[in-house]
Amino acid sequence: MKNMPKNKKNNTSTKRKIVIPIVVIALLFLGIGIGMSYFKNNLYTVMKVPDFELTDQNSKKITNKDMLGKVYLVEFFFSKCPTICPVMNTNMRALEEEVNDSDFGIVSISIDPENDTPEALKQHAKRIGVKSPNWHFLTGDRGYIGKIADQFNIYVGDKEDEAESLNHSGMIALVDKEGNIRCRYNKDNMPILYYSGLNYEDPEGKIPKLSGQYHPDRELLLEDIRKLLKK
């Protein structure tokens, strides 16, 4: 067999040198694409939902075990709150209407149990137009509720501090059917942990607002609730 001409060998070698980096780059971009798709379509598991046992607006004991098998949201609020609670309740009410699924629920835990008796919470639920039997407005011992909030890592003011006792976060936990707190990833592929129950006046979601039509996290929650309901 004749030896391959030197120029042909050089051409073959050159082609290999060109093709290999192209393949590597293509695989790299494929990997990035797959990674981005993963973060977009999958939800992060934050932790197991803390154990809780409280009384709802129908004077029924509700525990985290009662919520197994349902996708649900958890918020801390109180019925006489004049600021963020009405916004949060409005967004929760909209989600109740839009999801409209018997496997979806909401847990609203009052941080003002002295005033938020089961009867008061029943009237509050009626006032805001709650329809689902799976929306539980819960009340109980204030110290116990404070400990539950701490376990959720959602801020609630110290009950012993008169100025802070009724302060609370507007963040909402999303819980899956197995009792895990779940969340989506942000644009930097970091888990957001919790969703905001507030509205915003800017597209970046940096300026909270107590009224208005811009509510980005409500749309995000709707999308993620539906993902979990399909599983």
C-alpha positions as CSV (number, residue, x, y, z in Angstrom):
1,M,0.0,0.0,0.0
2,K,1.3,3.4,-0.9
3,N,1.9,6.0,1.8
4,M,-0.6,8.8,2.0
5,P,0.7,12.0,0.6
6,K,2.0,14.4,3.2
7,N,-0.5,17.2,2.3
8,K,-3.4,14.8,2.7
9,K,-2.1,13.8,6.1
10,N,-1.9,17.5,7.1
11,N,-5.4,18.2,5.9
12,T,-6.8,15.2,7.8
13,S,-5.0,16.3,11.0
14,T,-6.2,19.9,10.5
15,K,-9.8,18.8,10.1
16,R,-9.6,16.7,13.3
17,K,-8.2,19.7,15.2
18,I,-11.2,21.8,14.0
19,V,-13.9,19.2,14.5
20,I,-12.9,18.2,18.1
21,P,-13.3,21.7,19.5
22,I,-16.6,22.1,17.7
23,V,-17.9,18.9,19.2
24,V,-16.7,19.9,22.6
25,I,-18.4,23.3,22.3
26,A,-21.6,21.7,21.0
27,L,-21.7,19.3,23.9
28,L,-21.0,22.1,26.3
29,F,-24.0,24.1,25.0
30,L,-26.1,21.0,25.0
31,G,-25.2,20.5,28.7
32,I,-26.0,24.1,29.5
33,G,-29.4,23.8,27.7
34,I,-30.2,20.6,29.6
35,G,-29.2,22.3,32.8
36,M,-31.3,25.4,32.1
37,S,-34.3,23.2,31.2
38,Y,-33.9,21.3,34.5
39,F,-34.0,24.5,36.6
40,K,-36.9,25.8,34.6
41,N,-39.0,22.7,34.8
42,N,-38.1,21.3,38.2
43,L,-38.8,22.6,41.7
44,Y,-36.3,22.6,44.6
45,T,-37.1,20.8,47.8
46,V,-36.6,23.2,50.7
47,M,-37.4,20.9,53.7
48,K,-40.2,18.9,55.2
49,V,-43.1,21.0,56.4
50,P,-43.0,21.5,60.2
51,D,-45.5,19.6,62.3
52,F,-48.5,21.7,63.3
53,E,-51.9,21.1,65.0
54,L,-54.3,24.1,65.1
55,T,-58.1,24.8,65.1
56,D,-59.8,26.0,61.9
57,Q,-62.8,28.3,61.3
58,N,-65.1,25.3,61.8
59,S,-63.6,24.4,65.2
60,K,-61.9,21.4,63.6
61,K,-58.4,20.3,64.5
62,I,-56.2,20.5,61.4
63,T,-52.6,19.0,61.3
64,N,-49.9,18.8,58.7
65,K,-50.8,15.1,58.4
66,D,-54.4,16.1,57.4
67,M,-52.9,18.0,54.4
68,L,-51.0,15.0,53.0
69,G,-52.1,14.2,49.5
70,K,-52.8,17.9,48.8
71,V,-50.7,20.6,47.2
72,Y,-51.2,23.7,49.5
73,L,-50.0,27.1,50.5
74,V,-49.1,28.4,53.9
75,E,-49.3,32.0,55.0
76,F,-49.3,33.9,58.3
77,F,-51.8,36.7,58.7
78,F,-54.5,38.1,60.9
79,S,-58.0,39.1,60.0
80,K,-57.9,42.7,61.3
81,C,-54.6,43.5,59.5
82,P,-55.0,46.7,57.5
83,T,-51.9,46.5,55.3
84,I,-50.5,43.4,53.7
85,C,-53.0,40.8,54.7
86,P,-55.8,42.0,52.5
87,V,-53.4,41.9,49.5
88,M,-52.2,38.4,50.5
89,N,-55.8,37.1,51.0
90,T,-56.8,38.6,47.6
91,N,-54.0,36.8,45.9
92,M,-54.8,33.5,47.7
93,R,-58.5,33.9,46.8
94,A,-57.5,34.4,43.1
95,L,-55.4,31.3,43.2
96,E,-58.2,29.3,44.8
97,E,-60.5,30.4,41.9
98,E,-57.9,29.7,39.2
99,V,-56.6,26.4,40.4
100,N,-60.1,25.0,41.2
101,D,-58.9,21.5,42.2
102,S,-60.0,19.3,45.1
103,D,-56.4,18.4,45.7
104,F,-55.4,22.0,46.3
105,G,-55.6,23.8,49.7
106,I,-54.6,26.9,51.6
107,V,-53.5,27.2,55.2
108,S,-53.8,30.7,56.7
109,I,-52.4,30.8,60.3
110,S,-53.5,33.7,62.4
111,I,-50.9,35.5,64.5
112,D,-53.7,37.2,66.5
113,P,-55.5,34.3,68.1
114,E,-56.9,36.5,70.9
115,N,-59.2,38.2,68.3
116,D,-59.2,35.5,65.6
117,T,-61.4,32.9,67.2
118,P,-62.8,30.1,65.0
119,E,-66.1,32.1,64.7
120,A,-64.2,35.3,63.8
121,L,-62.2,33.4,61.2
122,K,-65.4,31.9,59.8
123,Q,-66.8,35.3,59.3
124,H,-63.5,36.5,57.7
125,A,-63.6,33.5,55.3
126,K,-67.2,34.4,54.4
127,R,-66.3,38.1,53.9
128,I,-63.6,37.4,51.4
129,G,-65.6,34.8,49.5
130,V,-63.8,31.6,50.3
131,K,-65.4,28.7,48.5
132,S,-63.0,25.7,49.0
133,P,-63.4,23.4,52.0
134,N,-59.7,23.0,51.8
135,W,-58.9,26.6,52.8
136,H,-58.3,26.4,56.6
137,F,-58.0,29.6,58.7
138,L,-56.1,28.3,61.8
139,T,-55.9,29.7,65.3
140,G,-54.4,28.5,68.6
141,D,-51.8,29.4,71.2
142,R,-49.8,32.4,70.2
143,G,-46.5,31.1,71.5
144,Y,-47.0,27.8,69.7
145,I,-47.8,29.7,66.5
146,G,-44.6,31.7,66.9
147,K,-42.6,28.5,67.1
148,I,-44.3,27.1,64.0
149,A,-43.4,30.3,62.1
150,D,-39.8,30.0,63.2
151,Q,-39.7,26.4,62.0
152,F,-41.1,27.6,58.6
153,N,-38.4,30.3,58.6
154,I,-41.2,32.9,57.9
155,Y,-40.9,36.0,60.0
156,V,-43.5,36.7,62.7
157,G,-43.0,39.3,65.4
158,D,-42.3,38.3,69.0
159,K,-45.5,38.0,70.9
160,E,-43.9,39.6,74.0
161,D,-43.0,42.8,72.0
162,E,-46.1,44.9,71.8
163,A,-44.8,46.9,68.9
164,E,-43.7,43.8,66.9
165,S,-46.2,41.1,67.9
166,L,-48.5,41.7,64.9
167,N,-45.8,42.2,62.4
168,H,-45.2,39.4,59.9
169,S,-43.8,38.5,56.6
170,G,-45.7,38.5,53.3
171,M,-44.0,35.3,52.2
172,I,-45.9,32.1,51.3
173,A,-44.7,28.5,51.5
174,L,-45.7,26.0,48.7
175,V,-46.1,22.4,50.0
176,D,-46.4,19.3,47.8
177,K,-48.5,16.2,48.3
178,E,-45.8,14.5,50.3
179,G,-45.5,17.3,52.8
180,N,-42.3,18.9,51.3
181,I,-41.9,22.7,51.0
182,R,-41.0,23.3,47.4
183,C,-39.9,26.3,45.3
184,R,-38.7,27.3,41.8
185,Y,-35.3,28.6,40.9
186,N,-34.6,32.2,40.1
187,K,-32.9,33.5,36.9
188,D,-29.5,32.8,38.5
189,N,-30.6,29.2,39.2
190,M,-30.8,29.7,42.9
191,P,-33.9,28.4,44.8
192,I,-36.2,31.3,45.9
193,L,-37.4,29.3,49.0
194,Y,-40.7,31.2,49.4
195,Y,-43.1,33.2,47.2
196,S,-44.3,36.7,47.8
197,G,-48.0,37.3,48.6
198,L,-47.7,41.0,47.7
199,N,-48.0,42.9,44.5
200,Y,-45.3,45.0,42.8
201,E,-45.2,48.1,40.8
202,D,-42.0,47.4,38.8
203,P,-41.2,44.5,36.4
204,E,-38.2,43.5,38.5
205,G,-40.4,42.9,41.5
206,K,-38.3,45.0,43.8
207,I,-40.8,47.6,45.0
208,P,-43.6,46.0,47.0
209,K,-47.0,47.6,46.7
210,L,-50.2,47.1,48.7
211,S,-52.5,47.5,45.8
212,G,-52.4,47.3,42.0
213,Q,-52.6,44.6,39.3
214,Y,-49.0,43.6,39.0
215,H,-48.5,40.4,41.0
216,P,-45.7,38.3,39.5
217,D,-45.5,35.6,42.2
218,R,-49.2,34.8,41.9
219,E,-48.5,33.8,38.3
220,L,-45.4,31.8,39.4
221,L,-47.4,30.1,42.1
222,L,-50.2,29.2,39.7
223,E,-47.6,27.6,37.4
224,D,-45.8,25.7,40.1
225,I,-49.0,24.5,41.8
226,R,-50.2,23.0,38.6
227,K,-46.8,21.2,38.1
228,L,-47.2,19.6,41.6
229,L,-50.8,18.7,41.0
230,K,-49.8,16.7,37.9
231,K,-47.4,14.5,39.8
